[in-house]
């Protein structure tokens, strides 16, 4: 109990310090903010390898070499993408329209950090928050507490050396459910950036504070008959084995166009994938999920390790495990998100059936997130873009790296919005522009007299008695006689209402 109380008090202290520091940040110029961001970028790049090794060692997830790349994505690549953004003060002016837009920081950001991408997510969220003039308080995943705290320490030292205000980056060290709840519901938290499990995202949205949350991914990859088969298979395996599948945008199943399905199987096998027998698929199925949730013991683990856990003997060079499937269901883990090198494999006759299968997979889990298509047929790609309930349709690129903007020109991001269909507040790759308020200054350009004249002109264009109107002459079948208004009556009443409203506004003022 004492520890829980201590953790609650620590959160309160961190938020208070962040709020005080953010007031000083808000008074900075854009150039000053950018200087702080560059200092953070430099420090994170310098420590990218050490922090990657620490994250892999502490969590047991993924591959440290791949985590180095993710750290560079979260620091250098993110900074290069946002450095020219105007986020503070005047950010856009349209003199002709009489509109001026002012960027205003939101305040204090509560940042939930996952165990799958811990150090890179801290770097990325710090940069986009700081660029927007916000302070941030980190709530670490307990499985990655040490590496998250170390990343925060590296960043704080860089900020101090650059002369930044104290308190603008806090990190909870006494992790507890009470601490998380206190942070999410704190009245001085302006917005929550929730990257983590489904329960955590739901808690963020029910906190009473504004939140940007990320739902689960479950992206299918459709390989259409016109695709470069070897290239498509290579991209999928590169993506699914990158950091052992811990990026939520990575592919979770393959939907094969029937005419090329046999060739695809051979190519997957040639490039190191192992197709499970039905008995092996059933055995692994019981390991992938614990109850109705992903088994944490398989997250970020290599294919050979997972096969051994399930008692399945595979070649030592096996890169991914693939199960042939025909069913999409909540109790079938092969049709759900699996943050490890395991894929479901579906075969469909033609792109129309494949389209339906992909929709079913996304409706099962991962709606609004990401999917891939490998094709040279622009008409088919367009049809998929029109019909898929995703925020990112990635074409001829690895899902894990394309979704986060590494192999595409999407905004580099480790928080990927899923849109309303995915119960998210946005469909964006989250950038500093999602973390500012925009104050709009608008110059008057029309008078009340102008509005009255316009109203009269609009009414004057109408047919004075449209067909079928109920009137003295046409009361309608079985109806009592009704009186319709003439155009002059309507104009008179409209003028009276506008005058009364203007008088009332003047009295209230």
C-alpha positions as CSV (number, residue, x, y, z in Angstrom):
1,X,0.0,0.0,0.0
2,X,2.8,2.4,0.9
3,X,4.5,1.8,-2.5
4,X,1.2,2.5,-4.3
5,X,0.8,5.8,-2.4
6,X,4.4,6.7,-3.2
7,X,3.8,6.0,-6.9
8,X,0.7,8.2,-6.9
9,X,2.6,11.0,-5.3
10,X,5.5,10.6,-7.7
11,X,3.1,11.1,-10.6
12,X,1.6,14.2,-9.1
13,X,5.1,15.7,-8.5
14,X,6.2,14.8,-12.1
15,X,3.0,16.4,-13.6
16,X,3.5,19.5,-11.5
17,X,7.1,19.9,-12.6
18,X,6.1,19.3,-16.2
19,X,3.4,21.9,-16.0
20,X,5.8,24.5,-14.6
21,X,8.5,23.7,-17.2
22,X,6.0,23.8,-20.1
23,X,5.0,27.3,-19.3
24,X,8.6,28.3,-20.0
25,X,8.6,26.2,-23.1
26,X,5.5,28.0,-24.4
27,X,7.4,31.3,-24.2
28,X,10.2,30.0,-26.4
29,X,10.7,30.8,-30.0
30,X,10.5,28.1,-32.7
31,X,14.2,28.4,-33.2
32,X,14.8,27.7,-29.5
33,X,12.5,24.7,-29.5
34,X,14.3,23.3,-32.6
35,X,17.6,23.7,-30.8
36,X,16.4,21.6,-27.9
37,X,15.1,19.0,-30.4
38,X,18.5,18.8,-32.2
39,X,20.2,18.2,-28.9
40,X,17.8,15.3,-28.2
41,X,18.3,13.9,-31.6
42,X,22.1,14.0,-31.3
43,X,22.1,12.3,-27.9
44,X,19.7,9.5,-29.0
45,X,21.8,8.8,-32.1
46,X,24.9,8.7,-30.0
47,X,23.4,6.1,-27.6
48,X,21.3,4.2,-30.2
49,X,23.2,1.0,-30.1
50,X,23.7,0.9,-26.3
51,X,20.0,1.5,-25.7
52,X,19.0,-1.1,-28.3
53,X,21.1,-3.7,-26.6
54,X,19.7,-2.8,-23.2
55,X,16.1,-3.0,-24.5
56,X,16.6,-6.4,-26.1
57,X,18.4,-7.7,-23.0
58,X,15.8,-6.5,-20.5
59,X,12.6,-7.4,-22.4
60,X,13.8,-10.5,-24.3
61,X,11.9,-9.2,-27.3
62,X,13.3,-8.9,-30.8
63,X,16.8,-8.4,-32.2
64,X,19.1,-5.6,-30.9
65,X,20.5,-4.8,-34.4
66,X,17.0,-4.1,-35.6
67,X,16.3,-2.0,-32.5
68,X,19.2,0.2,-33.5
69,X,17.4,0.9,-36.7
70,X,14.2,1.7,-34.8
71,X,16.1,4.0,-32.5
72,X,17.5,5.9,-35.5
73,X,13.9,6.0,-36.9
74,X,12.7,7.4,-33.6
75,X,15.4,10.0,-33.4
76,X,17.2,11.1,-36.6
77,X,14.6,10.1,-39.1
78,X,11.8,11.6,-37.0
79,X,13.7,14.9,-36.6
80,X,14.5,15.2,-40.3
81,X,10.8,14.8,-41.0
82,X,9.6,17.4,-38.5
83,X,12.4,20.0,-38.4
84,X,10.8,22.4,-40.9
85,X,7.3,22.3,-39.4
86,X,6.0,25.5,-38.0
87,X,4.3,24.6,-34.7
88,X,4.6,27.6,-32.5
89,X,3.2,31.1,-33.1
90,X,2.0,32.1,-36.6
91,X,2.0,28.9,-38.7
92,X,-0.2,29.9,-41.7
93,X,-1.7,33.2,-43.0
94,X,-4.2,33.7,-45.8
95,X,-4.5,37.4,-46.3
96,X,-7.0,37.2,-49.1
97,X,-9.4,35.2,-46.8
98,X,-8.5,37.2,-43.7
99,X,-7.4,34.1,-41.7
100,X,-4.3,33.8,-39.5
101,X,-3.5,30.5,-37.7
102,X,-1.5,30.4,-34.5
103,X,0.1,27.2,-33.2
104,X,-0.5,26.8,-29.5
105,X,1.1,24.0,-27.4
106,X,-1.4,21.7,-25.7
107,X,0.6,21.5,-22.4
108,X,1.5,18.2,-20.7
109,X,1.6,15.0,-22.7
110,X,1.1,11.7,-20.9
111,X,3.1,9.1,-22.8
112,X,2.4,5.4,-22.4
113,X,5.5,3.4,-23.6
114,X,5.2,-0.3,-24.7
115,X,7.7,-3.0,-24.0
116,X,8.0,-4.0,-27.7
117,X,9.5,-0.7,-28.9
118,X,10.5,0.9,-25.6
119,X,13.6,3.1,-26.3
120,X,12.6,4.2,-29.8
121,X,9.1,5.2,-28.7
122,X,10.5,7.4,-25.9
123,X,12.8,9.1,-28.4
124,X,10.0,9.6,-31.0
125,X,7.4,10.9,-28.5
126,X,9.9,13.2,-26.9
127,X,10.7,14.8,-30.2
128,X,7.2,15.3,-31.4
129,X,6.0,16.6,-28.0
130,X,9.0,19.0,-27.7
131,X,8.7,20.3,-31.2
132,X,5.1,21.2,-30.4
133,X,6.2,23.0,-27.2
134,X,4.8,20.4,-24.8
135,X,6.3,18.8,-21.7
136,X,5.9,15.1,-21.3
137,X,5.5,12.5,-18.5
138,X,6.4,8.9,-19.3
139,X,4.6,5.9,-18.0
140,X,6.9,2.9,-18.7
141,X,5.8,-0.6,-19.3
142,X,7.1,-2.5,-16.3
143,X,8.9,-5.1,-18.5
144,X,11.0,-2.4,-20.0
145,X,11.4,0.0,-17.0
146,X,15.2,0.1,-16.9
147,X,15.8,0.8,-20.6
148,X,13.0,3.4,-20.7
149,X,14.4,5.2,-17.7
150,X,17.9,5.1,-19.2
151,X,16.6,6.6,-22.4
152,X,14.8,9.3,-20.5
153,X,18.0,10.0,-18.5
154,X,20.0,10.4,-21.8
155,X,17.4,12.9,-23.1
156,X,17.2,14.9,-19.9
157,X,20.9,15.4,-19.8
158,X,20.9,16.5,-23.4
159,X,18.1,19.0,-22.6
160,X,19.9,20.3,-19.6
161,X,23.1,20.9,-21.6
162,X,21.1,22.8,-24.2
163,X,19.6,25.0,-21.5
164,X,16.1,23.7,-21.6
165,X,13.7,24.3,-18.6
166,X,13.8,21.7,-15.9
167,X,10.9,19.2,-15.5
168,X,9.8,19.1,-19.1
169,X,10.6,15.3,-19.3
170,X,9.5,13.2,-16.4
171,X,9.5,9.4,-16.1
172,X,7.6,7.4,-13.5
173,X,10.0,5.0,-11.8
174,X,7.5,3.6,-9.2
175,X,5.4,1.8,-11.7
176,X,1.9,0.6,-10.5
177,X,-1.6,0.5,-11.9
178,X,-2.5,3.3,-9.5
179,X,0.3,5.4,-10.9
180,X,-0.9,4.8,-14.5
181,X,-4.5,5.6,-13.5
182,X,-3.4,8.8,-11.7
183,X,-1.4,10.0,-14.7
184,X,-4.2,9.3,-17.2
185,X,-6.8,11.1,-15.1
186,X,-4.7,14.0,-13.8
187,X,-6.4,17.3,-14.5
188,X,-3.2,18.9,-15.6
189,X,-2.6,16.3,-18.4
190,X,-3.6,17.9,-21.7
191,X,-3.4,14.8,-23.9
192,X,-2.5,11.2,-23.7
193,X,-0.4,9.3,-26.3
194,X,-1.3,5.7,-25.7
195,X,0.9,3.1,-27.4
196,X,0.4,-0.4,-25.9
197,X,-2.1,-3.1,-25.3
198,X,-5.8,-2.9,-26.1
199,X,-6.7,-2.5,-22.4
200,X,-4.3,0.4,-21.9
201,X,-5.6,2.2,-24.9
202,X,-9.2,1.7,-23.7
203,X,-8.2,3.1,-20.3
204,X,-6.7,6.2,-22.0
205,X,-9.9,6.9,-23.9
206,X,-12.0,6.4,-20.8
207,X,-9.8,8.7,-18.6
208,X,-11.7,11.9,-19.2
209,X,-8.7,13.5,-20.9
210,X,-8.1,13.8,-24.6
211,X,-6.2,10.8,-26.0
212,X,-4.7,9.4,-29.1
213,X,-4.6,5.7,-28.9
214,X,-3.5,2.9,-31.1
215,X,-5.5,-0.3,-31.5
216,X,-4.0,-3.7,-32.4
217,X,-2.6,-4.3,-35.9
218,X,-3.6,-7.4,-37.9
219,X,-2.6,-6.5,-41.4
220,X,-3.1,-9.1,-44.2
221,X,-0.8,-9.0,-47.2
222,X,-2.5,-9.8,-50.5
223,X,-0.2,-11.1,-53.3
224,X,-2.0,-10.6,-56.6
225,X,-1.2,-12.6,-59.7
226,X,0.7,-9.7,-61.4
227,X,3.1,-9.3,-58.5
228,X,6.8,-9.9,-58.6
229,X,6.6,-13.1,-56.5
230,X,10.2,-13.4,-55.3
231,X,10.3,-9.7,-54.3
232,X,6.9,-9.9,-52.6
233,X,7.9,-12.9,-50.5
234,X,11.2,-11.3,-49.7
235,X,9.5,-8.2,-48.4
236,X,7.0,-10.1,-46.3
237,X,9.7,-12.2,-44.7
238,X,12.0,-9.2,-44.1
239,X,9.1,-7.4,-42.5
240,X,7.8,-10.3,-40.4
241,X,11.3,-11.1,-39.1
242,X,12.3,-7.5,-38.5
243,X,12.9,-7.3,-34.7
244,X,11.0,-10.7,-34.7
245,X,7.7,-9.1,-35.6
246,X,7.3,-6.6,-32.8
247,X,6.1,-3.7,-35.0
248,X,2.3,-3.7,-35.1
249,X,2.2,-2.8,-38.8
250,X,3.9,-6.0,-39.7
251,X,2.0,-8.6,-41.8
252,X,-0.1,-11.1,-39.9
253,X,-1.4,-13.3,-42.7
254,X,-0.8,-13.8,-46.5
255,X,-3.8,-13.9,-48.9
256,X,-2.6,-15.6,-52.1
257,X,-4.2,-15.2,-55.5
258,X,-5.1,-18.8,-56.4
259,X,-3.3,-19.0,-59.8
260,X,0.1,-18.2,-58.2
261,X,-0.5,-19.9,-54.8
262,X,1.6,-23.0,-55.5
263,X,4.5,-20.8,-56.8
264,X,4.2,-18.6,-53.7
265,X,4.5,-21.6,-51.4
266,X,7.6,-22.8,-53.1
267,X,9.1,-19.3,-52.9
268,X,8.3,-18.9,-49.3
269,X,10.0,-22.2,-48.6
270,X,13.0,-21.2,-50.7
271,X,13.4,-18.1,-48.7
272,X,13.3,-19.8,-45.3
273,X,9.6,-20.2,-44.3
274,X,8.3,-23.4,-42.9
275,X,4.8,-24.5,-43.7
276,X,3.3,-26.4,-40.8
277,X,1.3,-29.6,-41.2
278,X,-2.3,-29.6,-39.9
279,X,-1.2,-31.4,-36.7
280,X,1.7,-28.9,-36.2
281,X,-0.6,-26.0,-36.8
282,X,-3.0,-27.3,-34.1
283,X,-0.2,-27.8,-31.7
284,X,1.2,-24.3,-32.2
285,X,-2.3,-22.8,-32.0
286,X,-2.5,-23.7,-28.4
287,X,0.8,-21.9,-27.7
288,X,0.1,-18.6,-29.5
289,X,-2.7,-17.4,-27.3
290,X,-3.2,-17.8,-23.6
291,X,-7.0,-17.7,-23.1
292,X,-8.2,-15.1,-25.6
293,X,-5.0,-13.0,-25.5
294,X,-1.6,-13.2,-27.2
295,X,0.8,-15.3,-25.2
296,X,3.6,-13.0,-24.0
297,X,6.1,-15.9,-24.1
298,X,6.0,-15.9,-27.9
299,X,6.2,-12.1,-28.4
300,X,9.4,-11.0,-30.2
301,X,10.9,-14.5,-30.3
302,X,12.5,-16.1,-33.4
303,X,10.6,-18.8,-35.4
304,X,12.9,-21.7,-34.4
305,X,12.5,-20.8,-30.7
306,X,8.7,-20.8,-31.0
307,X,8.7,-24.1,-32.9
308,X,10.8,-25.7,-30.1
309,X,8.3,-24.4,-27.5
310,X,5.5,-26.1,-29.4
311,X,7.5,-29.3,-29.8
312,X,7.9,-28.9,-33.5
313,X,11.2,-29.7,-35.3
314,X,12.1,-27.3,-38.0
315,X,15.3,-26.6,-39.9
316,X,17.7,-24.3,-38.0
317,X,17.6,-21.7,-40.7
318,X,13.8,-21.3,-40.5
319,X,12.8,-17.6,-40.6
320,X,9.0,-17.9,-40.2
321,X,6.3,-20.4,-39.5
322,X,3.2,-20.5,-41.8
323,X,-0.1,-22.2,-41.3
324,X,-2.5,-22.9,-44.1
325,X,-5.9,-21.5,-43.0
326,X,-9.5,-21.3,-44.3
327,X,-11.3,-19.8,-41.3
328,X,-11.3,-16.3,-39.8
329,X,-12.5,-16.2,-36.2
330,X,-11.7,-14.7,-32.8
331,X,-10.6,-18.2,-31.6
332,X,-8.3,-18.7,-34.5
333,X,-5.0,-17.0,-33.6
334,X,-3.7,-17.4,-37.2
335,X,-6.3,-14.8,-38.2
336,X,-5.3,-12.4,-35.4
337,X,-2.3,-10.2,-34.4
338,X,0.8,-12.3,-33.6
339,X,3.9,-10.2,-32.7
340,X,6.3,-12.9,-33.8
341,X,7.3,-14.6,-37.1
342,X,4.1,-16.6,-37.5
343,X,1.8,-16.1,-40.5
344,X,-1.6,-17.4,-41.6
345,X,-1.9,-18.4,-45.3
346,X,-5.2,-18.1,-47.2
347,X,-5.8,-18.9,-50.9
348,X,-8.5,-17.1,-52.8
349,X,-9.6,-17.2,-56.4
350,X,-9.2,-13.7,-57.9
351,X,-8.8,-10.3,-56.3
352,X,-12.5,-9.9,-55.5
353,X,-12.5,-13.0,-53.2
354,X,-9.2,-11.9,-51.8
355,X,-10.7,-8.5,-51.1
356,X,-13.5,-10.1,-49.1
357,X,-11.0,-12.3,-47.2
358,X,-8.9,-9.2,-46.3
359,X,-12.0,-7.4,-45.1
360,X,-13.0,-10.3,-42.9
361,X,-9.5,-10.5,-41.4
362,X,-9.5,-6.8,-40.6
363,X,-13.0,-7.0,-39.1
364,X,-11.9,-9.8,-36.9
365,X,-9.1,-7.6,-35.5
366,X,-7.0,-4.6,-36.6
367,X,-9.7,-2.6,-38.3
368,X,-8.4,0.8,-39.3
369,X,-4.7,0.0,-38.9
370,X,-2.6,-1.3,-41.9
371,X,-2.5,-3.8,-44.7
372,X,-0.3,-4.6,-47.7
373,X,-0.8,-5.4,-51.4
374,X,1.8,-6.7,-53.8
375,X,0.6,-6.1,-57.4
376,X,1.5,-4.3,-60.6
377,X,-2.2,-3.9,-61.5
378,X,-3.1,-0.3,-60.7
379,X,-6.8,-1.0,-61.2
380,X,-6.7,-3.7,-58.5
381,X,-4.7,-1.5,-56.2
382,X,-7.2,1.3,-56.6
383,X,-10.1,-1.1,-55.8
384,X,-8.4,-2.2,-52.6
385,X,-7.7,1.4,-51.6
386,X,-11.5,2.2,-52.0
387,X,-12.7,-0.8,-50.0
388,X,-10.3,-1.6,-47.2
389,X,-11.0,-0.3,-43.6
390,X,-7.4,0.7,-43.0
391,X,-5.6,3.9,-42.5
392,X,-2.5,2.7,-44.4
393,X,-2.6,0.6,-47.6
394,X,1.0,-0.2,-48.3
395,X,1.9,-1.1,-51.9
396,X,4.9,-3.3,-52.8
397,X,6.8,-2.6,-49.5
398,X,7.4,-4.4,-46.2
399,X,4.5,-3.7,-43.8
400,X,6.5,-3.2,-40.6
401,X,8.8,-0.6,-42.2
402,X,6.4,0.9,-44.6
403,X,3.8,1.7,-42.0
404,X,6.2,3.6,-39.8
405,X,7.5,5.6,-42.7
406,X,10.9,4.0,-43.1
407,X,10.4,2.5,-46.6
408,X,7.6,4.9,-47.6
409,X,7.1,8.7,-47.5
410,X,4.5,8.4,-44.8
411,X,5.4,10.5,-41.7
412,X,7.9,8.6,-39.6
413,X,6.0,7.5,-36.5
414,X,5.8,4.8,-33.8
415,X,2.2,5.7,-33.0
416,X,-0.1,4.9,-35.9
417,X,-3.7,6.1,-35.7
418,X,-6.4,3.7,-36.7
419,X,-9.3,6.1,-37.4
420,X,-12.8,5.9,-36.1
421,X,-13.3,2.4,-37.4
422,X,-10.4,1.3,-35.2
423,X,-11.7,3.4,-32.2
424,X,-8.9,5.9,-32.6
425,X,-9.1,9.7,-32.6
426,X,-7.2,10.0,-35.8
427,X,-6.0,8.0,-38.8
428,X,-2.7,9.8,-39.0
429,X,0.9,8.7,-38.4
430,X,1.2,11.0,-35.3
431,X,3.4,14.1,-35.7
432,X,3.8,17.4,-33.8
433,X,0.8,18.7,-35.7
434,X,-1.4,16.3,-33.7
435,X,-0.1,17.8,-30.5
436,X,-0.9,21.5,-31.0
437,X,-4.1,23.5,-30.8
438,X,-4.6,26.0,-33.7
439,X,-5.9,29.4,-32.8
440,X,-7.6,31.0,-35.8
441,X,-7.8,34.8,-36.2
442,X,-10.6,35.7,-38.6
443,X,-11.2,39.2,-40.0
444,X,-14.9,40.2,-40.7
445,X,-15.7,40.2,-44.4
446,X,-19.5,40.4,-44.5
447,X,-22.1,42.5,-42.7
448,X,-25.6,41.7,-41.4
449,X,-27.0,43.6,-44.4
450,X,-25.0,41.4,-46.7
451,X,-26.4,38.3,-45.1
452,X,-30.0,39.6,-45.4
453,X,-29.5,40.5,-49.0
454,X,-28.0,37.0,-49.6
455,X,-30.9,35.4,-47.8
456,X,-33.4,37.3,-50.0
457,X,-31.5,36.4,-53.1
458,X,-31.5,32.7,-52.3
459,X,-35.2,32.7,-51.5
460,X,-35.9,34.7,-54.6
461,X,-34.5,31.9,-56.7
462,X,-37.0,29.4,-55.3
463,X,-40.2,28.3,-57.0
464,X,-42.9,30.2,-55.0
465,X,-45.1,27.1,-54.8
466,X,-43.3,23.8,-55.5
467,X,-45.3,20.9,-56.7
468,X,-47.2,19.0,-54.0
469,X,-47.1,21.8,-51.4
470,X,-50.0,21.8,-48.9
471,X,-51.9,25.0,-49.3
472,X,-55.4,26.5,-49.3
473,X,-55.9,25.2,-52.9
474,X,-54.2,21.9,-52.1
475,X,-54.8,20.8,-48.5
476,X,-53.9,17.2,-49.2
477,X,-56.1,14.2,-49.1
478,X,-58.2,13.9,-45.9
479,X,-56.5,17.0,-44.5
480,X,-58.0,20.2,-43.0
481,X,-57.3,23.4,-44.9
482,X,-53.8,24.7,-44.3
483,X,-52.3,28.1,-45.1
484,X,-49.0,28.3,-46.9
485,X,-46.7,31.3,-46.7
486,X,-45.8,33.4,-49.7
487,X,-42.2,34.3,-50.5
488,X,-42.8,37.8,-49.2
489,X,-44.1,36.3,-45.9
490,X,-40.9,34.2,-45.5
491,X,-38.7,37.2,-46.2
492,X,-40.5,39.3,-43.7
493,X,-40.3,36.6,-41.0
494,X,-36.6,36.0,-41.7
495,X,-35.8,39.7,-41.4
496,X,-37.8,39.9,-38.1
497,X,-35.9,36.9,-36.7
498,X,-32.5,38.3,-37.7
499,X,-33.4,41.7,-36.1
500,X,-34.5,40.0,-32.9
501,X,-31.4,37.9,-32.7
502,X,-29.2,41.0,-33.2
503,X,-31.1,42.9,-30.5
504,X,-30.7,40.0,-28.1
505,X,-27.0,39.7,-28.8
506,X,-26.6,43.4,-28.2
507,X,-28.4,43.2,-24.8
508,X,-26.4,40.2,-23.7
509,X,-23.1,41.9,-24.6
